[in-house]
Amino acid sequence: MPNTRQLRSAFCRSTLLLHCGLMGLLLAGCGEKAPHLEATVTSPVGRPCVCAHCNEKIDNVTEEHLVKVGGIEHVVCDKQCRADLKKWIAEQ
């Protein structure tokens, strides 16, 4: 007949194995991976847009319409809006 120490040791081992097994199943989940999403950078060039300063419609954005202020690219309709937008952002 096993003594109390042996029974306690066997119980601890079986409990530990049970917990390890359950944690393994929990961490494994259902085995499905999340879909791989890939970021794509789109440009407003060649598309219609509105001026970021005066909201005037621009039928076909070109490189001349783009201005980068503080690392963010904006679309403007002309040189005056470009200057006004830069001034307005600087005052923020």
Protein Blocks (a to p, Z undefined) as FASTA:
>chain_A
ZZfklmmmmmmmmmmmmmmmmmmmmmnmnopacdddddddddfehiacddfklopacfba
cfklpcceehiacddfblmlmmmmmmmmmmZZ
